[in-house]
């Protein structure tokens, strides 16, 4: 299993970013995919999750209405569109799959929201 995140960067408050996670090594279309984030000194938290076919999505309360998770099963890629970004969204963002009870993680992509 390999997960490779990209798309992070420095953005001003109110701005937008789209994160991507390219997956390989497993049957992507069979698994739910998630995005987590971890800010310095804080625990890793679930941001959003999407089911295997993209018909069901759930979000952390802190990002509802601002973030959208989506997936393209033909490209083995999951996305996180982040709008109206706030300084408190600053964190390392990780892609995740839970397979046979084991969590797989990418290397993460840094998102920094600052003026």
KOLTOR-383888 format. One record per residue: x, y, z of N, C-alpha, C, O in turn; residue number from 1. Coordinates in steps of 0.2 Angstrom, whole numbers, plus 5000, padded with zeros to 4 digits. Each point is the difference from the previous one (the first is absolute). Layout:
+------+------+------+------+------+------+------+------+------+------+------+------+-----+
|  n_X |  n_Y |  n_Z | ca_X | ca_Y | ca_Z |  c_X |  c_Y |  c_Z |  o_X |  o_Y |  o_Z |   n |
+------+------+------+------+------+------+------+------+------+------+------+------+-----+
|    X |    Y |    Z |    X |    Y |    Z |    X |    Y |    Z |    X |    Y |    Z | NUM |
...
+------+------+------+------+------+------+------+------+------+------+------+------+-----+
//
This chain:
+------+------+------+------+------+------+------+------+------+------+------+------+-----+
|  n_X |  n_Y |  n_Z | ca_X | ca_Y | ca_Z |  c_X |  c_Y |  c_Z |  o_X |  o_Y |  o_Z |   n |
+------+------+------+------+------+------+------+------+------+------+------+------+-----+
| 5004 | 4994 | 5000 | 4996 | 5006 | 5000 | 5004 | 5006 | 5000 | 5005 | 5001 | 5004 |   1 |
| 4994 | 5004 | 4991 | 5004 | 5006 | 5000 | 4995 | 5006 | 4999 | 4995 | 4999 | 4996 |   2 |
| 5005 | 5006 | 5009 | 4996 | 5006 | 4999 | 5005 | 5006 | 5000 | 5004 | 5001 | 5004 |   3 |
| 4995 | 5003 | 4991 | 5004 | 5006 | 4999 | 4996 | 5006 | 4999 | 4996 | 5001 | 4995 |   4 |
| 5004 | 5003 | 5010 | 4997 | 5007 | 5000 | 5003 | 5005 | 4997 | 5007 | 5000 | 5000 |   5 |
| 4990 | 5005 | 4997 | 5002 | 5006 | 4997 | 4995 | 5005 | 5001 | 4994 | 4999 | 5001 |   6 |
| 5009 | 5008 | 4997 | 4995 | 5005 | 5000 | 5000 | 5005 | 5005 | 4997 | 5005 | 5000 |   7 |
| 5007 | 4993 | 5006 | 5000 | 5005 | 5005 | 5004 | 5006 | 4999 | 5003 | 5001 | 4994 |   8 |
| 4997 | 5004 | 5010 | 5004 | 5006 | 4999 | 4998 | 5005 | 5005 | 4997 | 4999 | 5005 |   9 |
| 5006 | 5007 | 4994 | 4998 | 5006 | 5004 | 4994 | 5004 | 4996 | 5001 | 5002 | 4994 |  10 |
| 4994 | 5000 | 5010 | 4994 | 5003 | 4997 | 4998 | 5005 | 5005 | 5001 | 4999 | 5007 |  11 |
| 4996 | 5007 | 4991 | 4998 | 5005 | 5005 | 4993 | 4998 | 5002 | 4996 | 4996 | 4997 |  12 |
| 5002 | 5006 | 5009 | 4993 | 4999 | 5003 | 4995 | 5002 | 4995 | 5000 | 5005 | 4996 |  13 |
| 4995 | 4990 | 5003 | 4995 | 5001 | 4995 | 5001 | 4997 | 4993 | 4996 | 5000 | 4996 |  14 |
| 5010 | 4998 | 5004 | 5002 | 4997 | 4993 | 4998 | 4992 | 5000 | 4997 | 4998 | 5004 |  15 |
| 5005 | 4999 | 4990 | 4998 | 4993 | 4999 | 5007 | 4996 | 4998 | 5004 | 5003 | 4997 |  16 |
| 4995 | 4991 | 5004 | 5005 | 4995 | 4998 | 4996 | 4994 | 4998 | 4995 | 4998 | 5003 |  17 |
| 5008 | 4998 | 4992 | 4998 | 4993 | 4999 | 5005 | 4995 | 5001 | 5006 | 5000 | 4996 |  18 |
| 4994 | 4996 | 5009 | 5004 | 4994 | 5001 | 4998 | 4994 | 4996 | 4995 | 4999 | 4998 |  19 |
| 5011 | 4998 | 5000 | 4999 | 4993 | 4996 | 5003 | 4995 | 5004 | 5006 | 5001 | 5003 |  20 |
| 4992 | 4993 | 4996 | 5003 | 4994 | 5003 | 5000 | 4994 | 4994 | 4994 | 4998 | 4999 |  21 |
| 5011 | 5001 | 4999 | 5001 | 4994 | 4995 | 5001 | 4994 | 5003 | 5005 | 4999 | 5004 |  22 |
| 4991 | 4996 | 4995 | 5001 | 4993 | 5003 | 5002 | 4995 | 4996 | 4998 | 5000 | 4994 |  23 |
| 5005 | 4995 | 5008 | 5002 | 4994 | 4996 | 5001 | 4994 | 5005 | 5001 | 5001 | 5006 |  24 |
| 4999 | 4993 | 4991 | 5002 | 4994 | 5004 | 4994 | 4997 | 5003 | 5001 | 4995 | 5004 |  25 |
| 4993 | 5007 | 4994 | 4994 | 4997 | 5003 | 4994 | 5002 | 4995 | 5001 | 5004 | 4996 |  26 |
| 4994 | 4992 | 5005 | 4994 | 5002 | 4996 | 4996 | 5006 | 5002 | 4996 | 5000 | 5005 |  27 |
| 5006 | 5006 | 4993 | 4998 | 5006 | 5002 | 4993 | 5001 | 5001 | 4997 | 5002 | 5005 |  28 |
| 4999 | 4995 | 4990 | 4993 | 5001 | 4999 | 4996 | 4996 | 5005 | 4994 | 5001 | 5001 |  29 |
| 5009 | 4995 | 5003 | 4997 | 4996 | 5005 | 5000 | 5002 | 5007 | 4997 | 4998 | 5005 |  30 |
| 5007 | 5008 | 4996 | 5001 | 5002 | 5007 | 4998 | 5008 | 5001 | 5000 | 5004 | 4996 |  31 |
| 4997 | 4997 | 5010 | 4999 | 5007 | 5002 | 5007 | 5003 | 5001 | 5005 | 4997 | 5002 |  32 |
| 4995 | 5010 | 4997 | 5006 | 5004 | 5000 | 4999 | 5006 | 5005 | 4995 | 5002 | 5000 |  33 |
| 5010 | 5000 | 5004 | 5000 | 5005 | 5004 | 5005 | 5005 | 5000 | 5006 | 4998 | 4997 |  34 |
| 4993 | 5008 | 5005 | 5005 | 5005 | 5001 | 5000 | 5002 | 5008 | 4995 | 5001 | 5003 |  35 |
| 5011 | 4999 | 4999 | 5002 | 5002 | 5007 | 5004 | 5006 | 5000 | 5003 | 5001 | 4995 |  36 |
| 4998 | 5002 | 5011 | 5005 | 5005 | 5001 | 5002 | 5000 | 5007 | 4997 | 4998 | 5005 |  37 |
| 5009 | 5005 | 4995 | 5004 | 5001 | 5007 | 5003 | 5006 | 5000 | 5005 | 5002 | 4996 |  38 |
| 4993 | 5002 | 5009 | 5004 | 5007 | 5001 | 5005 | 4998 | 5006 | 4999 | 4996 | 5004 |  39 |
| 5006 | 5009 | 4996 | 5005 | 4999 | 5005 | 4998 | 5000 | 5007 | 4996 | 5004 | 5002 |  40 |
| 5006 | 4991 | 5002 | 4997 | 4999 | 5007 | 4993 | 4997 | 5001 | 4998 | 5000 | 5005 |  41 |
| 4999 | 4998 | 4989 | 4993 | 4998 | 5001 | 5000 | 4993 | 4997 | 5005 | 4998 | 4996 |  42 |
| 4990 | 4998 | 5006 | 4999 | 4993 | 4997 | 4997 | 5001 | 4993 | 4997 | 5005 | 4998 |  43 |
| 5005 | 4989 | 4998 | 4997 | 5000 | 4993 | 4993 | 4999 | 5001 | 4997 | 4996 | 5004 |  44 |
| 4999 | 5008 | 4991 | 4993 | 5000 | 5000 | 4997 | 4998 | 4994 | 5003 | 5002 | 4994 |  45 |
| 4991 | 4995 | 5006 | 4997 | 4998 | 4993 | 4997 | 5007 | 4997 | 4996 | 5003 | 5004 |  46 |
| 5005 | 4998 | 4990 | 4997 | 5006 | 4997 | 4994 | 4998 | 4996 | 4995 | 5003 | 5000 |  47 |
| 5006 | 4992 | 4996 | 4995 | 4998 | 4995 | 5001 | 4993 | 4998 | 5005 | 4997 | 5000 |  48 |
| 4989 | 4999 | 4998 | 5000 | 4993 | 4998 | 4995 | 4999 | 4994 | 4995 | 5003 | 5001 |  49 |
| 5007 | 4993 | 4994 | 4995 | 4999 | 4995 | 5000 | 4993 | 4999 | 5005 | 4996 | 5000 |  50 |
| 4989 | 5001 | 4998 | 5000 | 4993 | 4999 | 5003 | 4998 | 4994 | 5002 | 5004 | 4996 |  51 |
| 4997 | 4989 | 5002 | 5004 | 4998 | 4994 | 4998 | 5002 | 4994 | 5004 | 5001 | 4995 |  52 |
| 4989 | 5001 | 5004 | 4997 | 5002 | 4994 | 4999 | 5008 | 5000 | 4998 | 5002 | 4995 |  53 |
| 5004 | 5001 | 5010 | 4999 | 5007 | 5001 | 4993 | 5003 | 5001 | 4998 | 5006 | 5000 |  54 |
| 4997 | 4989 | 5002 | 4993 | 5002 | 5001 | 4999 | 5002 | 5007 | 4995 | 5003 | 5002 |  55 |
| 5010 | 4996 | 5003 | 4999 | 5002 | 5007 | 5006 | 5004 | 5002 | 5006 | 4997 | 4999 |  56 |
| 4993 | 5008 | 5004 | 5006 | 5004 | 5003 | 4998 | 5003 | 5007 | 4994 | 5002 | 5001 |  57 |
| 5011 | 4998 | 5003 | 4999 | 5003 | 5006 | 5006 | 5005 | 5002 | 5006 | 4999 | 4998 |  58 |
| 4993 | 5006 | 5006 | 5005 | 5005 | 5001 | 5000 | 5002 | 5008 | 4995 | 4999 | 5004 |  59 |
| 5011 | 5003 | 4998 | 5000 | 5002 | 5007 | 4996 | 5007 | 5000 | 5000 | 5004 | 4995 |  60 |
| 4997 | 4997 | 5011 | 4996 | 5006 | 5001 | 5004 | 5007 | 4998 | 4997 | 5004 | 4997 |  61 |
| 5010 | 4996 | 5004 | 5004 | 5006 | 4999 | 5001 | 5001 | 4993 | 5002 | 5006 | 4998 |  62 |
| 4996 | 4990 | 4997 | 5001 | 5001 | 4993 | 4994 | 4999 | 4996 | 5000 | 5002 | 4994 |  63 |
| 4995 | 4997 | 5009 | 4993 | 4999 | 4996 | 4998 | 5006 | 4997 | 5001 | 5006 | 5003 |  64 |
| 4997 | 4994 | 4991 | 4999 | 5006 | 4996 | 5005 | 5003 | 4997 | 4999 | 5005 | 4995 |  65 |
| 5007 | 4993 | 5006 | 5006 | 5003 | 4997 | 5005 | 4996 | 4996 | 5003 | 5001 | 4995 |  66 |
| 4997 | 4992 | 5008 | 5004 | 4995 | 4996 | 4996 | 4995 | 4997 | 4994 | 4999 | 5002 |  67 |
| 5008 | 4999 | 4992 | 4997 | 4995 | 4996 | 5004 | 4994 | 4999 | 5006 | 5001 | 4996 |  68 |
| 4993 | 4993 | 5006 | 5004 | 4994 | 4998 | 4996 | 4997 | 4993 | 4994 | 5000 | 5000 |  69 |
| 5011 | 4998 | 4996 | 4997 | 4996 | 4994 | 5005 | 4995 | 4998 | 5006 | 5000 | 5002 |  70 |
| 4992 | 4996 | 4993 | 5005 | 4995 | 4998 | 4999 | 4998 | 4992 | 4994 | 5001 | 4998 |  71 |
| 5011 | 4997 | 4999 | 5000 | 4998 | 4993 | 5002 | 4993 | 5000 | 5006 | 4999 | 5000 |  72 |
| 4990 | 4996 | 5000 | 5002 | 4993 | 5000 | 5004 | 4998 | 4993 | 5004 | 4995 | 5001 |  73 |
| 4995 | 5008 | 4994 | 5003 | 4999 | 4994 | 5008 | 5002 | 5000 | 5004 | 4998 | 4997 |  74 |
| 4997 | 5007 | 5008 | 5007 | 5003 | 5001 | 5003 | 4998 | 5006 | 5005 | 5002 | 5002 |  75 |
| 4991 | 4994 | 5002 | 5003 | 4997 | 5007 | 5002 | 5006 | 5004 | 5005 | 5000 | 5003 |  76 |
| 4991 | 5005 | 4997 | 5002 | 5007 | 5003 | 4994 | 5002 | 5005 | 4994 | 5000 | 4997 |  77 |
| 5007 | 5003 | 5008 | 4996 | 5003 | 5005 | 5002 | 5007 | 5001 | 5006 | 5002 | 5000 |  78 |
| 4989 | 5003 | 5000 | 5001 | 5007 | 5000 | 4997 | 5003 | 5007 | 4996 | 4997 | 5003 |  79 |
| 5007 | 5009 | 4999 | 4997 | 5004 | 5005 | 5000 | 5007 | 4998 | 5005 | 5003 | 4999 |  80 |
| 4989 | 4999 | 4999 | 5000 | 5008 | 4998 | 4998 | 5003 | 5006 | 4996 | 4999 | 5004 |  81 |
| 5009 | 5006 | 4998 | 4999 | 5004 | 5006 | 4999 | 5007 | 4998 | 5004 | 5004 | 4997 |  82 |
| 4990 | 4999 | 5005 | 4998 | 5007 | 4999 | 5000 | 5004 | 5006 | 5000 | 4997 | 5006 |  83 |
| 5000 | 5009 | 4994 | 4999 | 5005 | 5006 | 5005 | 4998 | 5005 | 4998 | 4999 | 5006 |  84 |
| 5008 | 5000 | 4992 | 5005 | 4997 | 5005 | 5001 | 5005 | 5006 | 5000 | 5006 | 4999 |  85 |
| 5002 | 4991 | 5007 | 5001 | 5004 | 5006 | 5007 | 4998 | 5003 | 5002 | 4995 | 4998 |  86 |
| 5001 | 5010 | 5005 | 5006 | 4998 | 5003 | 5000 | 4993 | 5004 | 5005 | 4997 | 5001 |  87 |
| 4989 | 5002 | 5002 | 5000 | 4994 | 5004 | 5000 | 4993 | 4996 | 5000 | 4995 | 5003 |  88 |
| 4999 | 5006 | 4990 | 5001 | 4995 | 4996 | 5007 | 4998 | 4999 | 5001 | 4995 | 4996 |  89 |
| 5004 | 5009 | 5006 | 5007 | 4998 | 4999 | 5002 | 4994 | 5003 | 4998 | 4999 | 5006 |  90 |
| 5004 | 4996 | 4990 | 5002 | 4993 | 5003 | 5003 | 4996 | 4994 | 5001 | 5003 | 4994 |  91 |
| 5002 | 4992 | 5008 | 5002 | 4995 | 4995 | 4994 | 4996 | 4998 | 4997 | 4997 | 5005 |  92 |
| 5001 | 5002 | 4989 | 4995 | 4996 | 4998 | 5002 | 4993 | 4997 | 5004 | 5000 | 4996 |  93 |
| 4992 | 4995 | 5006 | 5002 | 4993 | 4999 | 4994 | 4997 | 4996 | 4994 | 5000 | 5002 |  94 |
| 5008 | 4996 | 4993 | 4995 | 4995 | 4997 | 5000 | 4993 | 5004 | 5006 | 4999 | 5003 |  95 |
| 4989 | 4998 | 4998 | 4999 | 4994 | 5004 | 4996 | 4995 | 4996 | 4994 | 5001 | 4998 |  96 |
| 5008 | 4992 | 5003 | 4995 | 4995 | 4999 | 5001 | 4995 | 5005 | 5006 | 4999 | 5003 |  97 |
| 4989 | 4998 | 4999 | 5000 | 4995 | 5005 | 4998 | 4993 | 4997 | 4995 | 4999 | 4997 |  98 |
| 5010 | 4997 | 5003 | 4999 | 4993 | 4996 | 5002 | 4995 | 5004 | 5005 | 4999 | 5003 |  99 |
| 4990 | 4996 | 4998 | 5001 | 4994 | 5004 | 5002 | 5002 | 5008 | 5004 | 4997 | 5003 | 100 |
| 4993 | 5009 | 4999 | 5001 | 5002 | 5007 | 5007 | 5004 | 5001 | 5001 | 5002 | 5005 | 101 |
| 5002 | 4999 | 4989 | 5007 | 5004 | 5001 | 4999 | 5006 | 4996 | 4997 | 5001 | 4995 | 102 |
| 5006 | 5005 | 5008 | 5000 | 5006 | 4997 | 5006 | 5002 | 4996 | 5006 | 4999 | 5003 | 103 |
| 4993 | 5003 | 4991 | 5005 | 5002 | 4996 | 5000 | 5008 | 4999 | 4995 | 5002 | 4999 | 104 |
| 5011 | 5001 | 5001 | 5001 | 5007 | 4999 | 5004 | 5002 | 4995 | 5005 | 4996 | 4998 | 105 |
| 4994 | 5010 | 4999 | 5005 | 5003 | 4996 | 5005 | 5004 | 5004 | 5000 | 5000 | 5006 | 106 |
| 5004 | 5003 | 4990 | 5006 | 5004 | 5004 | 4997 | 5007 | 5002 | 5003 | 5003 | 5004 | 107 |
| 4991 | 4999 | 4993 | 4997 | 5006 | 5002 | 5002 | 5006 | 4996 | 5005 | 5000 | 4996 | 108 |
| 4991 | 5005 | 5004 | 5001 | 5006 | 4996 | 4998 | 5006 | 5005 | 4995 | 5000 | 5003 | 109 |
| 5010 | 5005 | 4998 | 4999 | 5005 | 5004 | 4995 | 5006 | 4998 | 5001 | 5002 | 4994 | 110 |
| 4994 | 5000 | 5010 | 4996 | 5005 | 4998 | 5001 | 5006 | 5005 | 4999 | 4998 | 5006 | 111 |
| 5003 | 5008 | 4992 | 5001 | 5005 | 5005 | 4996 | 5006 | 4998 | 5000 | 5002 | 4994 | 112 |
| 4995 | 5000 | 5010 | 4996 | 5006 | 4999 | 5002 | 5006 | 5004 | 4999 | 5000 | 5006 | 113 |
| 5004 | 5005 | 4990 | 5002 | 5005 | 5004 | 5001 | 5006 | 4995 | 5000 | 5000 | 4994 | 114 |
| 4999 | 5006 | 5009 | 5000 | 5006 | 4996 | 5008 | 5003 | 5001 | 5001 | 5005 | 4997 | 115 |
+------+------+------+------+------+------+------+------+------+------+------+------+-----+
//
